[in-house]
Amino acid sequence: MIPLLIGVAVGLAASIFGTPYAIRFLRRRGIGQFIQEDIKGHAHKQGTPTMGGVVFVLAAIFGWLLAHVRIWSPGTGFSLEMRPFGAGGLLVVFALVGMALVGFADDWAKYKKKRSLGLSKSVKFGMQLAIAALFAWGASLAGVVTEISFVRPLGIDLGPFFVIWVLVMLTGAANGVNLADGMDGLAAGSSVLVVASYTVIAFWQFRNPDFYSGVDPLDLAIISASMFGAILGFLWWNAPPAKIFMGDVGSQGIGGLLAALALLTNTHLLLAVLGAIYVAEVLSVILQVASFRLTGKRIFRMSPLHFHFDLVGWPETTVVIRFWILTGIGVALGLGFFYGDFLRLEGIL
């Protein structure tokens, strides 16, 4: 438990105190957000510093690293040593950093082009495919279960197609968080709740190894706890009215982290419940595009979903807080499924 607390504290402190420096740095260099012209009521956000995700990604990694430093133990007293790094933690950090780099390249392309469109779809997909392939390879070496899972493996083994499933998970989670990153604090506040739930899930698996086959669950709990603190610190500055945006580097990084945690804890489909708000955001875009192409009519006033409610007349803070509440409901339901499965295995249910 102590490493988790260290990860949270360091991630929070590094993020909450490091973000103001990032804001000043980005402002001096004119690195700001470009707002689409068709998003009414958000023009005032043009030029707000972006790429703030760099801060909480680095803060989370810093917290994860320091959580492995042991300065005291009951047997030897005070002594400086490093706890071993588990393959699971290294894989999650790889997914986090890899997807964050994709997002950084996208943000940088937007900055250079001075428009809201960044990397081409083919370039972005190629980078994500490379990350998925390397992650799948590393996960197979670490002994990951290649079966599709909900709260545990379902017996449907993907075999060599596991790399495709990893790609679907990584891109799906990254796009979901990215689409939710359209209002001050929406993506950060919702992802804090989902990341926190994975801290609980991974630590529970660590404490009950006879029931679960996750890859290094303690290390997974440490990195997710560190990210929880880091995003919470960023949210202090990202809450309405936001002084900085996370950018694609942040949303892609969070998506990579969540997908990796789901894959390594064998809770693939459970992520869709925990992050139901991201599923809704993605589906709203798919339905909007399909409806317009097939019928020439739009289902929503605008997609992703949060902009529909914005145009309906809900104040931005109302949309954000209600989406946080909906995320909390999804997290509670997802943790309920997870714990209910444990009680069933214990013979209590």
C-alpha positions as CSV (number, residue, x, y, z in Angstrom):
1,M,0.0,0.0,0.0
2,I,2.9,2.4,0.8
3,P,4.2,2.4,-2.8
4,L,0.7,3.3,-4.0
5,L,0.5,6.2,-1.6
6,I,4.0,7.4,-2.7
7,G,3.0,7.2,-6.4
8,V,-0.2,9.2,-5.8
9,A,1.6,11.9,-3.7
10,V,4.5,12.3,-6.0
11,G,2.3,12.3,-9.1
12,L,0.0,14.9,-7.6
13,A,2.8,17.2,-6.3
14,A,4.8,17.0,-9.6
15,S,1.7,17.8,-11.7
16,I,0.0,20.5,-9.6
17,F,3.3,22.4,-9.1
18,G,4.7,21.7,-12.5
19,T,1.7,22.7,-14.6
20,P,2.0,26.5,-13.9
21,Y,5.5,26.4,-15.3
22,A,4.2,24.6,-18.4
23,I,1.5,27.2,-18.8
24,R,4.1,30.1,-18.8
25,F,6.4,28.2,-21.1
26,L,3.7,27.4,-23.6
27,R,2.4,31.0,-23.5
28,R,5.8,32.5,-24.2
29,R,6.1,30.3,-27.3
30,G,2.6,30.8,-28.5
31,I,1.7,27.1,-28.3
32,G,-2.1,27.4,-28.0
33,Q,-5.3,25.5,-28.9
34,F,-6.9,26.0,-32.3
35,I,-10.8,26.0,-32.0
36,Q,-13.0,24.8,-34.9
37,E,-15.1,27.6,-36.3
38,D,-18.3,25.6,-36.1
39,I,-18.0,25.2,-32.3
40,K,-20.1,28.2,-31.2
41,G,-19.4,29.7,-27.8
42,H,-15.9,28.3,-27.5
43,A,-14.0,30.9,-29.6
44,H,-12.7,32.6,-26.4
45,K,-10.6,29.4,-25.8
46,Q,-8.5,30.1,-28.9
47,G,-4.9,30.3,-27.9
48,T,-5.2,28.7,-24.5
49,P,-2.0,26.7,-23.8
50,T,-2.2,23.1,-24.9
51,M,0.0,20.0,-24.7
52,G,-0.4,20.1,-20.9
53,G,-0.6,16.3,-21.0
54,V,3.2,16.2,-21.2
55,V,3.2,17.4,-17.5
56,F,1.0,14.7,-16.1
57,V,2.5,11.9,-18.2
58,L,5.9,12.8,-16.9
59,A,4.6,13.3,-13.4
60,A,3.0,9.8,-13.4
61,I,6.2,8.2,-14.6
62,F,8.1,10.1,-11.9
63,G,5.7,8.9,-9.3
64,W,5.9,5.3,-10.5
65,L,9.7,5.4,-10.4
66,L,10.0,6.9,-6.9
67,A,7.4,4.4,-5.7
68,H,10.0,1.7,-6.4
69,V,12.6,3.3,-4.2
70,R,12.6,1.7,-0.7
71,I,14.3,3.7,2.1
72,W,13.2,1.6,5.0
73,S,12.1,-2.0,5.6
74,P,11.1,-3.8,8.9
75,G,14.0,-6.2,8.6
76,T,16.9,-4.0,7.8
77,G,15.7,-0.6,8.9
78,F,16.8,2.4,6.8
79,S,18.5,1.4,3.6
80,L,18.3,2.7,0.0
81,E,17.3,0.1,-2.5
82,M,15.2,-0.2,-5.6
83,R,12.2,-2.5,-5.8
84,P,12.2,-4.6,-9.0
85,F,10.2,-3.3,-11.9
86,G,7.6,-5.8,-13.1
87,A,7.0,-6.5,-16.8
88,G,3.4,-5.4,-16.4
89,G,4.4,-1.9,-15.2
90,L,7.0,-1.5,-17.9
91,L,4.4,-2.5,-20.6
92,V,1.8,0.0,-19.2
93,V,4.5,2.8,-19.2
94,F,5.4,1.8,-22.8
95,A,1.7,2.1,-23.9
96,L,1.4,5.4,-22.0
97,V,4.5,7.0,-23.4
98,G,4.1,5.5,-26.9
99,M,0.5,6.7,-27.3
100,A,1.5,10.1,-25.7
101,L,4.2,10.5,-28.4
102,V,1.6,9.9,-31.1
103,G,-0.5,12.6,-29.5
104,F,2.5,14.9,-29.2
105,A,3.3,14.5,-32.9
106,D,-0.3,15.3,-33.7
107,D,-0.3,18.4,-31.5
108,W,3.0,19.6,-32.9
109,A,1.6,19.2,-36.5
110,K,-1.4,21.3,-35.5
111,Y,0.9,24.0,-34.1
112,K,3.1,24.1,-37.2
113,K,0.1,24.2,-39.5
114,K,-1.8,26.7,-37.4
115,R,-5.0,24.7,-37.7
116,S,-7.0,22.1,-35.8
117,L,-6.0,19.2,-38.1
118,G,-2.8,17.4,-37.2
119,L,-1.3,14.2,-38.6
120,S,-2.8,12.4,-41.5
121,K,-4.9,9.4,-40.6
122,S,-2.5,7.0,-42.3
123,V,0.5,8.3,-40.4
124,K,-1.3,8.2,-37.0
125,F,-2.6,4.7,-37.7
126,G,0.8,3.5,-38.6
127,M,2.3,4.8,-35.4
128,Q,-0.5,3.2,-33.3
129,L,-0.1,-0.1,-35.2
130,A,3.6,-0.2,-34.3
131,I,2.9,0.5,-30.7
132,A,0.2,-2.2,-30.6
133,A,2.5,-4.8,-32.2
134,L,5.3,-4.1,-29.8
135,F,3.0,-4.1,-26.8
136,A,1.4,-7.4,-28.0
137,W,4.9,-8.9,-28.4
138,G,6.0,-7.8,-25.0
139,A,2.8,-8.9,-23.3
140,S,3.1,-12.4,-24.8
141,L,6.6,-12.7,-23.4
142,A,5.2,-11.6,-20.0
143,G,2.6,-14.4,-20.2
144,V,-0.5,-12.3,-20.8
145,V,-3.7,-14.3,-21.4
146,T,-4.7,-13.8,-25.0
147,E,-8.4,-14.6,-24.4
148,I,-11.1,-11.9,-24.6
149,S,-12.2,-11.1,-21.1
150,F,-14.8,-9.2,-19.1
151,V,-13.9,-9.4,-15.4
152,R,-11.8,-12.5,-16.2
153,P,-11.0,-14.5,-19.4
154,L,-14.0,-15.8,-21.3
155,G,-12.3,-18.7,-23.0
156,I,-12.2,-17.1,-26.5
157,D,-8.5,-17.3,-27.4
158,L,-7.4,-14.8,-30.0
159,G,-4.0,-16.4,-30.6
160,P,-2.1,-14.5,-33.3
161,F,-5.1,-12.1,-33.7
162,F,-4.3,-10.7,-30.2
163,V,-2.3,-8.0,-31.8
164,I,-5.3,-6.8,-33.7
165,W,-7.3,-6.8,-30.5
166,V,-4.6,-4.7,-28.8
167,L,-4.8,-2.2,-31.7
168,V,-8.6,-2.0,-31.3
169,M,-8.2,-1.5,-27.6
170,L,-5.5,1.2,-27.8
171,T,-7.1,3.2,-30.6
172,G,-10.6,2.8,-29.2
173,A,-9.6,4.0,-25.7
174,A,-7.4,6.8,-27.1
175,N,-10.1,8.1,-29.4
176,G,-12.8,7.9,-26.7
177,V,-10.7,10.0,-24.3
178,N,-9.7,12.3,-27.2
179,L,-13.3,13.0,-28.2
180,A,-14.3,13.7,-24.6
181,D,-11.5,16.3,-24.4
182,G,-13.7,19.1,-25.8
183,M,-14.8,21.0,-22.6
184,D,-12.8,22.3,-19.6
185,G,-12.1,19.4,-17.2
186,L,-14.4,16.9,-19.0
187,A,-11.7,14.4,-20.1
188,A,-9.5,14.9,-17.0
189,G,-12.2,14.6,-14.5
190,S,-13.8,11.5,-16.0
191,S,-10.4,9.8,-16.6
192,V,-9.5,10.4,-12.9
193,L,-12.4,8.2,-11.9
194,V,-11.6,5.4,-14.4
195,V,-7.9,5.4,-13.5
196,A,-8.8,5.2,-9.8
197,S,-11.0,2.2,-10.5
198,Y,-8.1,0.4,-12.1
199,T,-5.9,1.1,-9.1
200,V,-8.5,-0.7,-7.0
201,I,-8.8,-3.6,-9.5
202,A,-5.1,-4.1,-9.9
203,F,-4.4,-3.9,-6.1
204,W,-7.3,-6.3,-5.4
205,Q,-5.8,-8.8,-7.9
206,F,-2.4,-8.4,-6.2
207,R,-4.0,-9.2,-2.8
208,N,-5.9,-12.2,-4.2
209,P,-3.5,-14.0,-6.5
210,D,-5.3,-17.3,-6.3
211,F,-8.3,-15.9,-8.2
212,Y,-6.6,-13.8,-10.9
213,S,-4.0,-14.1,-13.6
214,G,-3.0,-10.5,-14.2
215,V,0.5,-9.5,-15.2
216,D,2.3,-8.0,-12.2
217,P,-0.8,-6.4,-10.6
218,L,1.1,-4.5,-7.9
219,D,3.1,-2.7,-10.5
220,L,-0.1,-2.0,-12.5
221,A,-1.7,-0.6,-9.3
222,I,1.4,1.7,-8.7
223,I,1.4,3.2,-12.2
224,S,-2.4,3.7,-12.2
225,A,-2.2,5.3,-8.7
226,S,0.6,7.6,-9.9
227,M,-1.5,8.6,-13.0
228,F,-4.5,9.2,-10.7
229,G,-2.5,11.7,-8.7
230,A,-0.9,13.3,-11.8
231,I,-4.3,13.8,-13.6
232,L,-5.8,15.1,-10.4
233,G,-3.0,17.7,-10.1
234,F,-3.6,18.7,-13.7
235,L,-7.3,19.0,-13.2
236,W,-6.6,21.8,-10.6
237,W,-5.6,24.0,-13.6
238,N,-7.8,22.4,-16.2
239,A,-11.1,22.8,-14.3
240,P,-13.5,25.5,-15.8
241,P,-12.3,28.0,-16.9
242,A,-9.2,26.0,-18.0
243,K,-5.9,27.6,-18.0
244,I,-4.4,24.8,-20.0
245,F,-5.6,21.9,-22.1
246,M,-4.1,18.4,-22.1
247,G,-4.0,18.2,-25.9
248,D,-3.7,14.9,-27.9
249,V,-0.6,14.1,-26.0
250,G,-2.7,13.8,-22.8
251,S,-5.8,12.1,-24.2
252,Q,-3.8,9.6,-26.3
253,G,-1.6,8.9,-23.3
254,I,-4.5,8.3,-21.0
255,G,-6.2,6.1,-23.6
256,G,-3.0,4.0,-24.0
257,L,-2.7,3.6,-20.2
258,L,-6.4,2.5,-19.8
259,A,-6.2,0.0,-22.7
260,A,-2.9,-1.4,-21.3
261,L,-4.4,-1.8,-17.8
262,A,-7.5,-3.5,-19.2
263,L,-5.4,-5.9,-21.3
264,L,-3.0,-6.8,-18.4
265,T,-5.7,-7.2,-15.7
266,N,-7.9,-9.3,-18.1
267,T,-10.8,-6.8,-17.9
268,H,-10.9,-6.0,-21.6
269,L,-14.7,-5.5,-22.0
270,L,-15.1,-4.1,-18.4
271,L,-13.3,-1.0,-19.7
272,A,-16.4,-0.3,-21.8
273,V,-18.5,-0.1,-18.6
274,L,-15.9,1.8,-16.5
275,G,-15.4,4.3,-19.4
276,A,-19.0,4.2,-20.7
277,I,-18.9,7.9,-21.3
278,Y,-16.1,7.4,-23.8
279,V,-18.1,4.7,-25.5
280,A,-21.0,7.1,-25.8
281,E,-18.8,9.8,-27.2
282,V,-17.5,7.5,-29.9
283,L,-20.9,6.1,-30.7
284,S,-22.4,9.6,-31.1
285,V,-19.8,10.4,-33.8
286,I,-20.4,7.1,-35.6
287,L,-24.2,7.4,-35.5
288,Q,-24.0,11.1,-36.6
289,V,-21.8,10.3,-39.6
290,A,-23.8,7.2,-40.6
291,S,-27.2,9.0,-40.3
292,F,-26.0,12.0,-42.4
293,R,-24.6,9.8,-45.1
294,L,-27.6,7.5,-45.3
295,T,-30.5,9.9,-44.7
296,G,-28.9,13.4,-45.0
297,K,-30.2,14.2,-41.5
298,R,-28.3,14.5,-38.2
299,I,-29.3,12.7,-35.0
300,F,-27.5,15.2,-32.8
301,R,-27.2,18.9,-33.1
302,M,-23.4,18.3,-33.1
303,S,-21.1,15.4,-32.2
304,P,-19.3,14.3,-30.1
305,L,-22.2,14.0,-27.6
306,H,-21.2,16.8,-25.1
307,F,-21.4,19.4,-27.9
308,H,-25.1,18.4,-28.5
309,F,-26.0,19.3,-24.9
310,D,-23.9,22.5,-25.3
311,L,-26.0,23.6,-28.3
312,V,-29.2,22.5,-26.5
313,G,-28.5,25.2,-23.9
314,W,-26.8,23.5,-21.0
315,P,-24.0,25.6,-19.5
316,E,-20.5,24.1,-20.0
317,T,-20.0,23.4,-16.3
318,T,-23.4,21.6,-16.2
319,V,-22.4,19.3,-19.1
320,V,-19.0,18.6,-17.5
321,I,-20.3,17.8,-14.0
322,R,-23.1,15.7,-15.3
323,F,-20.7,13.7,-17.5
324,W,-18.5,13.3,-14.4
325,I,-21.6,11.9,-12.5
326,L,-22.4,9.5,-15.4
327,T,-18.7,8.3,-15.4
328,G,-19.0,7.8,-11.6
329,I,-22.1,5.6,-12.2
330,G,-20.2,3.6,-14.8
331,V,-17.2,3.1,-12.5
332,A,-19.5,2.1,-9.6
333,L,-21.3,-0.4,-11.9
334,G,-18.0,-1.8,-13.3
335,L,-16.5,-2.2,-9.8
336,G,-19.7,-3.9,-8.8
337,F,-19.3,-6.4,-11.6
338,F,-15.7,-7.0,-10.6
339,Y,-16.4,-7.5,-6.9
340,G,-19.5,-9.5,-7.6
341,D,-17.4,-12.0,-9.6
342,F,-15.0,-12.3,-6.7
343,L,-17.9,-13.0,-4.3
344,R,-19.2,-15.6,-6.7
345,L,-15.8,-17.3,-6.7
346,E,-15.7,-17.2,-2.9
347,G,-19.0,-18.9,-2.8
348,I,-20.7,-16.0,-1.1
349,L,-23.1,-15.3,-4.1
